[in-house]
Structures are given as C-alpha cells and as structure tokens.
Amino acid sequence: MLTPKLEELIWCGKATFKTFVAGGSQRNTLEIENDRFIIITDITYFNTGSFPENIEANENTWTNLQLQGMNTQLTVLGERGVNRFLFRNSFVSVDKGASTHLSPIGHTLINTYLLHTTEVGFAFSFAQDMIGNVNAVLSANNYALSSPTDYGRLGLTGAIAVSERMNPNGAAVYEDNFNAKTNTPGVNTSNELSFPVDTVNNIPDTNRINSWAYPIAHINYVEILGLPNNIGLY
C-alpha cells in the first residue's frame, strides 16, 4: 500500500514508483542500486497451474498432476528478511468438444510493506499434499484453552490430540532453514505452513509448449534515494 510518507517522498523527488513482473520461470531477481533501497507496497498474484492440454486424453498424467498447481508458494527473500505467501489457485474447466481444458482464472492482491536494501529474489514453487502427520496433545508450554473453545493442552481437562505439524510431500522430515529455531527458553518458535523448495514441489517444465500457465506476479514498489538510516524517515 502506498502510504502518505511514501507519496510525500515521490512528490519531493526523493523516490520513484516502479513495477516489476515476476514469473515466467521458477526464480526471478530484482536488482537494487547501491545508493537506494525499495519498499514493496503490494503484490498481485495471477492464478497458475501446470496441466496437460487435454485432460481426458492424458488421464494418467492428470492423475499425477492433480495435486500439483492446486496451491502455489511465493517466497520473497533478501538480506533484510524472508516472507512467504501461499495462494490457493482457482480454475475454470473449458469444454472444447473432444477435450477438456483447465484454465487458471482470477488473481489475488496483497498489500505489503517489505523493505529491501539489496537484490530481492522471487521464488515460485508448488505446495503439494501433506504426509506423515502426527496427532498429539499440545505440550504444556503452549498457550491453549479447553474445548470447545480450543483443543486444549497437557494439564487441561478434555484436551484433544491435534496435528500441530505435518511433513510436506517431498520431505521425510522438513525443517525450515530460515524460520526453524531450537526450542530454547525465551526464544519464540512458530510452525508456519510452508513447503520445501525441492524437486517434488518445483514448478516443472516451464519451457514446454503447453506451459501457458506459468506463474505471474505483478510487484509494485517504491525506490527511495539514500538508505533507511539517512533519509530522515526515523
């Protein structure tokens, strides 16, 4: 979202509103010059998918791909931080007589305020099914309320076992190398819903003839002259 302060910097000639189109491949990079930084104000993601052109004629292929492309993960990463966005794709079925096609439809707009001082990477990957979930009652160090408001925890009456963490397809044991933290007293740990970027969750065959559904994300950002600590923002 373009805030009043950013708009003021633009009108004063200290900043410029710019756009960047990410997609068409699994990975894109936005370069930032040394004497400036950017703030990403919003991201528009256009629904995508990777399916055979003729679903009926490629039933086996469709069976193998039906779990691919249902959800897409976009990771925005740089030295100032890593942010994930998980999108549930929407599709429309198009009947063309002898064949049936799936076509992605619609888009999602997310307002952001992501500050980066060095290059920014945009990594697209699929988010597939979950495997190996384990049900257990939450440990006593979790904040929880008793049923029927919540699932409860150890020490509360009527606690219900829950699947607090599941392993994504493609990883027998998945530990996020950015957000995973050791369970140390005083250090917060968050079990974010995220998927590994690997050969199973990779978006395949973006260069094939029927890759018309490659990922697209429209990035709006403000490029600001100077650095965050010397332009009077603080």
WONOR-V119063 format. One record per pair of residues at least 24 apart in sequence whose C-alpha atoms are under 10 Angstrom apart, sorted by the first residue. I is the first residue (numbers start at 1). GAP is how many residues later the second one is. D is the distance in Angstrom with one decimal. If there is no record, write none. Layout:
i = {I I}
gap = {GAP GAP}
d = {D D}
//
This chain:
i = {1 1 1 1 1 1 1 1 1 1 1 2 2 2 2 2 2 2 2 2 2 3 3 5 6 6 6 6 6 6 7 9 9 9 9 9 9 10 10 10 13 13 14 14 14 14 14 15 15 15 15 15 16 16 16 16 16 17 17 17 17 17 17 18 18 18 18 18 19 19 19 19 19 19 20 20 20 20 20 21 21 21 21 21 22 22 22 22 22 22 22 22 22 23 23 23 23 23 23 23 23 24 24 24 24 24 24 24 24 24 24 25 25 25 25 25 25 25 25 25 25 25 25 26 26 26 26 26 26 26 26 26 26 26 26 26 27 27 27 27 27 27 27 28 28 28 28 28 28 29 29 29 29 29 29 29 29 30 30 30 30 30 30 31 31 31 31 31 32 32 32 32 32 32 33 33 33 33 33 33 34 34 34 34 34 34 35 35 35 35 35 36 36 36 36 36 36 36 36 36 37 37 37 37 37 37 37 37 37 37 37 37 38 38 38 38 38 38 38 38 38 38 38 38 38 38 38 38 39 39 39 39 39 39 39 39 39 39 39 40 40 40 40 40 40 40 40 40 40 40 41 41 41 41 41 41 41 41 41 41 42 42 42 42 42 42 42 42 42 42 43 43 43 43 43 43 43 43 43 43 43 44 44 44 44 44 44 44 44 44 44 45 45 45 45 45 45 45 45 45 45 45 45 45 45 45 46 46 46 46 46 46 46 46 46 46 46 46 46 46 46 47 47 47 47 47 47 47 47 47 47 47 47 47 47 47 47 47 47 48 48 48 48 48 48 48 48 48 48 48 48 48 48 48 48 48 48 49 49 49 49 49 49 49 49 49 49 49 49 49 50 50 50 50 50 50 50 50 50 50 50 50 50 50 51 51 51 51 51 51 51 52 52 52 52 52 53 53 53 53 53 53 53 53 53 54 54 54 54 54 54 55 55 55 55 56 56 56 56 57 57 57 58 66 67 67 67 67 68 68 68 68 68 68 68 68 68 68 69 69 69 69 69 69 69 69 69 70 70 70 70 71 71 71 71 71 72 72 72 72 72 72 72 72 72 72 73 73 73 73 73 73 73 73 73 73 73 74 74 74 74 74 74 74 74 75 75 75 75 75 75 75 76 76 76 76 76 76 77 77 77 77 77 77 77 78 78 78 78 78 78 78 78 79 79 79 79 79 79 79 80 80 80 80 80 80 80 81 81 81 81 81 82 82 82 82 82 83 83 84 84 84 84 84 84 85 85 85 85 86 86 86 86 86 86 87 87 88 102 103 103 104 104 104 107 107 108 109 109 111 112 112 113 113 114 115 115 115 115 116 116 117 117 117 117 117 122 123 123 124 124 124 124 124 124 124 124 125 125 125 125 125 125 125 125 125 125 125 126 126 126 126 126 126 126 126 126 127 127 127 127 127 127 127 127 127 127 127 128 128 128 128 128 128 128 128 129 129 129 129 129 129 129 130 130 130 130 130 130 130 130 131 131 131 131 131 131 131 131 132 132 132 132 132 132 132 132 132 133 133 133 133 133 133 133 134 134 134 134 134 134 134 135 135 135 135 135 135 135 136 136 136 136 136 136 137 137 137 137 138 138 138 164 165 165 165 166 166 167 167 167 167 168 168 168 168 168 168 169 169 169 169 170 170 170 170 170 170 170 171 171 171 171 171 171}
gap = {38 39 40 41 42 109 110 111 112 219 220 37 38 39 40 109 110 111 218 219 220 38 110 228 33 35 216 217 218 227 215 213 214 215 216 222 224 212 213 214 211 212 209 210 211 212 217 207 208 209 210 211 205 206 207 208 209 24 203 204 205 206 207 201 202 203 204 205 199 200 201 202 203 204 197 198 199 200 201 195 196 197 198 199 99 100 101 102 193 194 195 196 197 99 100 101 191 192 193 194 195 100 182 183 187 188 189 190 191 192 193 97 98 99 100 178 179 180 181 182 189 190 191 48 96 97 98 99 100 176 177 178 179 180 188 189 47 48 94 95 96 97 98 48 92 93 94 95 96 47 48 49 90 91 92 93 94 48 88 89 90 91 92 86 87 88 89 90 84 85 86 87 88 191 84 85 86 190 192 193 83 84 85 191 192 193 82 189 190 191 192 80 81 82 187 188 189 190 191 192 78 79 80 81 82 185 186 187 188 189 190 191 75 76 77 78 79 80 81 82 183 184 185 186 187 188 189 190 73 74 75 76 77 78 181 182 183 184 185 71 72 73 74 75 76 179 180 181 182 183 69 70 71 72 73 74 178 179 180 181 67 68 69 70 71 72 176 177 178 179 42 65 66 67 68 69 174 175 176 177 178 63 64 65 66 67 172 173 174 175 176 27 29 40 42 44 61 62 63 64 65 170 171 172 173 174 41 43 44 58 59 60 61 62 63 167 168 169 170 171 172 24 25 40 41 42 43 44 56 57 58 59 60 61 166 167 168 169 170 24 39 40 41 42 43 55 56 57 58 59 78 163 164 165 166 167 168 40 41 42 53 54 55 77 154 162 163 164 165 166 52 53 54 76 153 154 155 156 160 161 162 163 164 165 50 51 52 159 160 161 162 48 49 50 158 159 46 47 48 49 50 156 157 158 159 42 44 45 46 47 48 44 45 46 47 42 43 44 45 41 42 43 41 62 59 60 61 62 57 58 59 60 61 132 133 134 135 136 35 56 57 58 59 132 134 144 146 56 57 58 59 54 55 56 57 58 52 53 54 55 56 123 129 130 131 143 50 51 52 53 54 55 121 122 123 124 128 48 49 50 51 52 53 141 143 46 47 48 49 50 119 122 38 44 45 46 47 48 37 39 42 43 44 45 46 37 38 39 40 41 42 43 44 36 37 38 39 40 41 42 34 35 36 37 38 39 40 33 34 35 39 97 32 38 39 96 97 31 39 38 39 108 109 110 111 25 39 108 109 39 40 41 107 108 109 39 40 39 111 109 110 108 109 110 109 110 109 108 109 109 108 109 108 109 107 106 107 108 113 107 112 106 107 109 110 111 95 74 79 73 77 78 79 90 91 92 93 70 71 72 73 74 75 76 77 78 79 90 69 70 71 72 74 75 76 77 78 41 42 66 67 68 69 70 73 74 75 76 40 41 42 67 68 72 73 74 37 38 39 40 41 66 72 35 36 37 38 39 40 41 65 35 36 37 38 39 40 41 42 31 33 34 35 36 37 39 40 41 29 30 31 32 33 34 35 27 28 29 30 31 32 33 25 26 27 28 29 30 31 24 25 26 27 28 29 24 25 26 27 24 25 26 27 26 27 28 25 27 26 27 28 29 25 26 27 28 32 33 26 27 31 32 25 26 27 28 29 30 31 24 25 26 27 29 30}
d = {9.7 8.3 4.6 5.8 9.5 8.7 5.2 6.1 7.0 8.9 9.1 9.5 9.2 6.0 8.4 8.9 9.2 8.8 9.3 8.6 8.3 8.5 9.3 8.6 9.0 9.6 7.4 9.5 8.7 9.9 9.1 9.4 9.8 7.7 9.3 9.8 9.9 8.3 9.0 8.3 9.2 9.0 8.7 6.1 5.7 8.5 9.0 6.5 5.4 4.2 6.0 9.4 8.5 5.5 5.2 6.5 8.6 9.6 7.5 6.0 4.5 6.3 8.8 8.5 6.1 5.4 5.9 6.9 7.2 5.6 4.6 6.0 8.4 9.8 8.4 6.2 4.9 6.5 7.9 7.1 5.9 4.7 5.9 8.8 9.3 6.8 8.9 9.2 8.0 5.8 5.1 6.3 7.1 8.2 8.6 7.6 6.9 4.9 4.3 6.1 8.6 9.7 7.2 8.9 9.1 9.2 8.8 5.3 5.7 6.4 9.3 9.9 8.8 7.8 9.9 8.3 9.4 9.2 6.1 8.3 6.9 7.1 8.8 9.7 8.2 5.9 5.0 6.8 9.9 7.7 6.5 8.6 9.8 7.9 8.7 7.9 9.7 9.6 7.1 5.6 4.6 6.3 9.1 9.8 8.4 5.8 5.1 6.7 8.8 9.7 9.6 9.8 6.7 5.6 4.5 6.2 8.8 10.0 8.8 5.5 5.0 6.4 8.1 9.6 7.1 4.5 6.6 8.8 8.4 6.9 5.5 5.3 7.9 8.5 8.5 7.6 8.4 9.6 9.5 10.0 8.0 7.6 9.8 9.6 8.6 8.9 9.0 8.9 6.4 5.2 6.8 9.5 7.0 8.9 6.8 5.5 4.5 4.6 5.6 8.6 7.4 5.9 4.5 7.2 9.4 8.4 5.9 5.5 6.8 6.9 6.1 7.4 9.7 8.0 5.8 5.5 6.4 8.7 9.6 9.6 6.5 5.4 4.4 5.9 8.8 10.0 9.3 9.5 8.5 6.0 5.2 4.4 6.4 8.9 8.7 5.5 5.3 6.7 8.0 8.7 6.3 5.5 4.9 6.5 8.2 7.1 6.0 4.1 6.5 8.8 8.7 6.0 4.8 5.1 6.9 9.1 7.9 5.8 5.2 7.2 7.1 5.5 4.2 4.9 7.4 8.8 8.4 6.3 5.5 7.1 9.7 8.1 5.8 5.3 6.5 7.2 6.6 5.8 4.9 6.5 9.0 6.7 5.6 4.4 6.4 8.7 8.4 5.5 5.0 6.6 8.4 9.8 9.0 9.7 8.1 9.7 8.9 5.5 5.2 6.5 8.3 8.1 6.2 4.4 6.5 8.7 9.4 8.4 9.4 8.2 7.7 6.3 4.3 6.5 8.9 9.6 9.6 7.1 5.6 6.1 8.2 9.1 8.4 8.0 8.0 5.1 6.2 7.8 9.2 5.5 6.0 6.0 5.6 7.8 8.3 9.1 7.3 7.7 9.1 7.8 9.7 9.5 6.4 8.0 8.4 8.3 5.4 7.9 9.3 9.3 10.0 10.0 8.9 5.2 6.1 5.4 7.6 7.6 9.0 8.5 8.6 8.0 6.6 9.0 8.8 8.7 8.8 5.3 6.8 7.6 9.3 9.6 9.5 9.8 7.7 7.6 8.3 8.5 8.4 6.7 8.2 6.1 7.3 9.4 8.6 7.4 9.1 8.2 8.3 9.6 8.3 9.8 8.1 8.7 7.4 9.1 8.4 8.0 6.1 8.0 9.7 9.8 6.6 9.3 9.7 9.5 8.8 5.5 5.8 5.9 8.7 7.0 5.8 6.3 8.0 8.5 6.2 6.5 8.8 9.1 7.4 8.9 10.0 9.6 9.2 8.6 5.9 6.7 9.8 6.4 7.3 6.0 8.6 9.4 7.9 9.3 8.3 9.6 9.8 9.0 5.9 7.5 7.8 9.5 8.2 9.7 10.0 7.8 7.5 7.5 9.5 8.9 6.1 5.2 7.0 9.5 7.1 5.9 4.5 5.4 8.5 9.7 9.3 10.0 9.0 8.7 8.1 5.9 5.3 5.8 6.0 9.8 7.9 7.6 9.6 9.2 9.4 6.8 5.7 4.8 6.6 8.7 9.7 9.5 9.0 7.8 5.8 5.1 6.6 8.3 9.7 9.6 9.1 6.9 5.7 4.9 6.6 9.1 9.9 9.0 8.7 5.8 5.2 6.6 8.1 9.4 6.7 8.3 6.8 6.4 5.0 6.3 9.2 9.9 7.3 7.7 6.7 8.1 8.2 9.9 8.8 7.1 5.7 7.2 8.1 9.9 9.3 8.6 8.6 8.0 9.7 9.3 9.5 9.6 9.4 7.8 8.9 8.6 9.9 9.8 9.5 9.5 9.3 7.7 9.8 9.1 9.8 9.9 9.0 9.8 9.3 8.0 8.6 8.0 9.5 9.6 8.9 9.2 9.7 9.3 7.8 9.8 7.1 10.0 9.7 9.2 9.4 9.6 9.3 9.6 9.5 9.5 8.9 10.0 8.9 9.5 9.6 10.0 9.0 9.8 9.6 9.9 9.9 9.8 7.5 8.4 9.2 8.6 9.9 8.5 9.5 7.9 7.2 9.8 7.3 9.2 9.6 8.4 8.5 6.3 8.4 9.6 9.4 5.8 5.0 5.4 9.2 9.2 8.0 9.2 8.2 9.5 8.4 4.8 5.9 5.9 9.3 8.0 8.7 9.8 7.9 5.9 8.4 9.0 9.4 6.1 8.8 9.6 6.9 6.3 8.7 7.9 9.9 8.4 6.5 9.9 9.8 9.0 6.2 5.7 9.2 9.7 9.7 9.8 6.2 5.7 4.3 5.4 9.1 9.6 9.5 6.4 5.3 5.7 5.8 8.8 8.8 8.3 9.9 9.9 9.2 6.1 5.6 8.1 8.8 9.7 7.8 8.8 9.5 6.1 8.2 6.5 4.2 6.3 9.0 9.2 7.9 5.5 7.7 7.2 6.9 9.2 9.2 5.4 4.9 4.5 7.2 8.6 9.3 7.9 4.4 5.4 6.6 7.7 9.9 4.1 6.1 8.6 8.8 7.3 9.2 7.7 7.9 7.0 8.9 8.5 9.8 9.0 10.0 9.7 8.6 9.7 9.5 8.3 6.2 7.5 9.8 9.1 8.5 8.9 7.3 7.8 9.1 7.8 9.2 7.3 7.7 5.3 7.0 9.0 7.4 9.9 8.6 8.6 9.7}
//
